[in-house]
Amino acid sequence: MMLTPDDLAAFIRKNDVEAEVIVLDEATTTVEDAARAVGTSSKQIVKSLLFLIDGKPVLAIACGETRIDRRPIAQHFGVGRKRVKMADSDSVLKFTGYPIGAVPPFGMPEQPSTLMDARLFEHEVVYAGGGDIHALIKVNPLEIERATSGIRLDLLNLDDG
């Protein structure tokens, strides 16, 4: 079953998460589109990417312009990096309830293990997937950490510097 921004808003209310769902007229299919839609820098757009380790979901959350490296994820879970696979669209929908490009950091039927890139905490406010390509959530990274029991990790692609 596909969840919606309304389901995400209900989760936020029920769990006293300090976040706001923002419904937009334009689609936010890219980091640049999302930044333009809310009038901010792409550094404040957050992506929530689902990886699978031997079929078990792991959510990695990072600033939109960051290329997430599988190596620190693999090291954190004590596995080889080849066992860390990017989830396909069917798996993303199955584990999160949301389609690719709209996955929020929380509000799923069951929160996967969540890793948060340390650079997120350089911002007071970030915008993350809002459950639909026409929605984002405005939230402080500390609230994401609290709501997901997220673990801070350096997720930067080592090839990026």
C-alpha positions as a Markdown table, in Angstrom:
| # | Residue | x | y | z |
|---|---|---|---|---|
| 1 | Met | 0.0 | 0.0 | 0.0 |
| 2 | Met | 1.4 | 3.4 | -1.0 |
| 3 | Leu | 1.5 | 6.0 | 1.7 |
| 4 | Thr | 0.8 | 9.7 | 1.1 |
| 5 | Pro | 1.8 | 13.1 | 2.6 |
| 6 | Asp | -1.4 | 12.9 | 4.7 |
| 7 | Asp | -0.1 | 9.6 | 6.3 |
| 8 | Leu | 3.2 | 11.4 | 6.9 |
| 9 | Ala | 1.5 | 14.4 | 8.5 |
| 10 | Ala | -0.5 | 11.9 | 10.7 |
| 11 | Phe | 2.7 | 10.2 | 11.8 |
| 12 | Ile | 4.3 | 13.6 | 12.6 |
| 13 | Arg | 1.2 | 14.6 | 14.8 |
| 14 | Lys | 1.0 | 11.2 | 16.5 |
| 15 | Asn | 4.7 | 11.1 | 17.4 |
| 16 | Asp | 5.1 | 14.8 | 18.3 |
| 17 | Val | 7.8 | 15.3 | 15.6 |
| 18 | Glu | 8.6 | 19.0 | 15.1 |
| 19 | Ala | 8.2 | 19.0 | 11.3 |
| 20 | Glu | 6.0 | 20.6 | 8.7 |
| 21 | Val | 4.7 | 18.9 | 5.5 |
| 22 | Ile | 4.8 | 21.5 | 2.7 |
| 23 | Val | 2.6 | 20.7 | -0.4 |
| 24 | Leu | 4.0 | 22.3 | -3.6 |
| 25 | Asp | 2.5 | 23.1 | -7.0 |
| 26 | Glu | 5.7 | 21.9 | -8.7 |
| 27 | Ala | 7.3 | 18.5 | -8.7 |
| 28 | Thr | 10.5 | 18.0 | -6.7 |
| 29 | Thr | 12.0 | 15.1 | -8.6 |
| 30 | Thr | 15.6 | 16.5 | -8.3 |
| 31 | Val | 17.6 | 18.1 | -5.6 |
| 32 | Glu | 17.7 | 21.3 | -7.7 |
| 33 | Asp | 13.9 | 21.3 | -8.3 |
| 34 | Ala | 13.3 | 20.9 | -4.5 |
| 35 | Ala | 15.7 | 23.7 | -3.6 |
| 36 | Arg | 14.1 | 26.0 | -6.1 |
| 37 | Ala | 10.6 | 25.1 | -4.9 |
| 38 | Val | 11.3 | 26.2 | -1.3 |
| 39 | Gly | 13.9 | 28.9 | -2.1 |
| 40 | Thr | 16.9 | 27.3 | -0.5 |
| 41 | Ser | 20.3 | 25.9 | -1.3 |
| 42 | Ser | 20.7 | 22.3 | -2.5 |
| 43 | Lys | 22.8 | 21.7 | 0.6 |
| 44 | Gln | 19.6 | 22.0 | 2.7 |
| 45 | Ile | 17.7 | 19.4 | 0.6 |
| 46 | Val | 17.9 | 15.9 | 2.2 |
| 47 | Lys | 17.7 | 12.6 | 0.4 |
| 48 | Ser | 16.6 | 9.4 | 2.1 |
| 49 | Leu | 18.1 | 6.5 | 0.2 |
| 50 | Leu | 17.2 | 2.9 | 0.9 |
| 51 | Phe | 19.9 | 0.2 | 0.7 |
| 52 | Leu | 19.6 | -3.5 | 1.3 |
| 53 | Ile | 22.1 | -5.6 | 3.1 |
| 54 | Asp | 21.3 | -9.3 | 2.5 |
| 55 | Gly | 17.6 | -8.2 | 2.0 |
| 56 | Lys | 17.5 | -6.1 | 5.2 |
| 57 | Pro | 16.6 | -2.4 | 4.7 |
| 58 | Val | 18.9 | 0.4 | 5.8 |
| 59 | Leu | 18.0 | 4.0 | 5.3 |
| 60 | Ala | 20.8 | 6.5 | 4.6 |
| 61 | Ile | 20.1 | 10.1 | 4.9 |
| 62 | Ala | 22.4 | 12.8 | 3.5 |
| 63 | Cys | 22.4 | 16.3 | 2.0 |
| 64 | Gly | 21.1 | 16.1 | -1.5 |
| 65 | Glu | 24.3 | 17.0 | -3.3 |
| 66 | Thr | 26.3 | 14.3 | -1.4 |
| 67 | Arg | 27.1 | 11.0 | -3.1 |
| 68 | Ile | 26.6 | 8.4 | -0.5 |
| 69 | Asp | 29.4 | 5.8 | -0.3 |
| 70 | Arg | 28.5 | 2.2 | 0.4 |
| 71 | Arg | 31.9 | 1.6 | 2.2 |
| 72 | Pro | 31.0 | 3.3 | 5.5 |
| 73 | Ile | 27.6 | 1.6 | 5.5 |
| 74 | Ala | 29.3 | -1.8 | 5.0 |
| 75 | Gln | 31.9 | -1.0 | 7.7 |
| 76 | His | 29.2 | 0.0 | 10.2 |
| 77 | Phe | 27.3 | -3.3 | 9.7 |
| 78 | Gly | 30.5 | -5.4 | 9.5 |
| 79 | Val | 29.9 | -6.6 | 5.9 |
| 80 | Gly | 31.7 | -6.3 | 2.6 |
| 81 | Arg | 30.6 | -3.3 | 0.5 |
| 82 | Lys | 29.3 | -5.6 | -2.3 |
| 83 | Arg | 26.6 | -6.8 | 0.1 |
| 84 | Val | 25.3 | -3.2 | 0.4 |
| 85 | Lys | 22.9 | -2.8 | -2.6 |
| 86 | Met | 20.8 | 0.2 | -3.6 |
| 87 | Ala | 17.2 | -0.8 | -3.3 |
| 88 | Asp | 15.1 | -1.0 | -6.5 |
| 89 | Ser | 11.8 | 0.9 | -6.8 |
| 90 | Asp | 9.7 | -2.1 | -5.7 |
| 91 | Ser | 11.8 | -2.7 | -2.6 |
| 92 | Val | 11.7 | 1.0 | -1.7 |
| 93 | Leu | 7.9 | 1.0 | -1.9 |
| 94 | Lys | 7.7 | -2.4 | 0.0 |
| 95 | Phe | 9.9 | -1.3 | 2.9 |
| 96 | Thr | 9.0 | 2.4 | 3.2 |
| 97 | Gly | 5.5 | 2.7 | 1.8 |
| 98 | Tyr | 6.6 | 5.6 | -0.4 |
| 99 | Pro | 7.9 | 5.8 | -4.0 |
| 100 | Ile | 11.4 | 6.7 | -5.0 |
| 101 | Gly | 12.0 | 10.4 | -5.0 |
| 102 | Ala | 9.4 | 11.0 | -2.2 |
| 103 | Val | 10.8 | 8.9 | 0.7 |
| 104 | Pro | 10.7 | 10.8 | 4.0 |
| 105 | Pro | 13.2 | 10.1 | 6.7 |
| 106 | Phe | 10.5 | 8.7 | 9.0 |
| 107 | Gly | 6.8 | 7.8 | 8.9 |
| 108 | Met | 7.2 | 4.3 | 7.5 |
| 109 | Pro | 5.3 | 1.3 | 8.6 |
| 110 | Glu | 8.5 | 0.1 | 10.3 |
| 111 | Gln | 11.6 | 2.4 | 10.6 |
| 112 | Pro | 14.6 | 0.7 | 9.1 |
| 113 | Ser | 18.1 | 1.1 | 10.6 |
| 114 | Thr | 18.9 | 4.7 | 9.9 |
| 115 | Leu | 22.3 | 6.3 | 9.2 |
| 116 | Met | 22.6 | 10.0 | 9.0 |
| 117 | Asp | 25.5 | 11.8 | 7.3 |
| 118 | Ala | 27.2 | 14.1 | 9.8 |
| 119 | Arg | 27.0 | 17.1 | 7.5 |
| 120 | Leu | 23.2 | 17.2 | 8.0 |
| 121 | Phe | 23.8 | 18.7 | 11.4 |
| 122 | Glu | 25.5 | 21.8 | 9.9 |
| 123 | His | 22.0 | 23.1 | 9.1 |
| 124 | Glu | 19.2 | 24.3 | 11.4 |
| 125 | Val | 16.6 | 23.5 | 8.9 |
| 126 | Val | 16.5 | 20.9 | 6.1 |
| 127 | Tyr | 13.9 | 19.8 | 3.6 |
| 128 | Ala | 13.3 | 16.1 | 3.1 |
| 129 | Gly | 11.0 | 13.9 | 1.0 |
| 130 | Gly | 7.3 | 14.6 | 1.9 |
| 131 | Gly | 5.7 | 11.4 | 0.8 |
| 132 | Asp | 4.9 | 12.6 | -2.8 |
| 133 | Ile | 6.9 | 14.4 | -5.5 |
| 134 | His | 4.8 | 17.4 | -4.8 |
| 135 | Ala | 5.6 | 17.6 | -1.1 |
| 136 | Leu | 8.6 | 18.1 | 1.2 |
| 137 | Ile | 8.9 | 18.3 | 5.0 |
| 138 | Lys | 10.7 | 21.1 | 6.7 |
| 139 | Val | 12.5 | 19.8 | 9.8 |
| 140 | Asn | 15.6 | 20.2 | 12.0 |
| 141 | Pro | 18.1 | 17.4 | 11.5 |
| 142 | Leu | 18.0 | 16.8 | 15.3 |
| 143 | Glu | 14.3 | 15.9 | 15.0 |
| 144 | Ile | 15.1 | 13.4 | 12.2 |
| 145 | Glu | 17.7 | 11.9 | 14.5 |
| 146 | Arg | 15.3 | 11.7 | 17.4 |
| 147 | Ala | 12.4 | 10.3 | 15.3 |
| 148 | Thr | 14.5 | 7.7 | 13.5 |
| 149 | Ser | 17.0 | 6.8 | 16.3 |
| 150 | Gly | 19.5 | 7.7 | 13.6 |
| 151 | Ile | 23.2 | 7.0 | 13.9 |
| 152 | Arg | 25.6 | 9.7 | 12.7 |
| 153 | Leu | 28.2 | 8.5 | 10.3 |
| 154 | Asp | 30.4 | 10.0 | 7.5 |
| 155 | Leu | 28.6 | 8.8 | 4.4 |
| 156 | Leu | 30.5 | 11.0 | 1.9 |
| 157 | Asn | 31.6 | 9.3 | -1.2 |
| 158 | Leu | 35.4 | 9.1 | -0.7 |
| 159 | Asp | 36.0 | 9.9 | -4.4 |
| 160 | Asp | 34.3 | 13.3 | -3.8 |
| 161 | Gly | 37.2 | 14.5 | -1.7 |
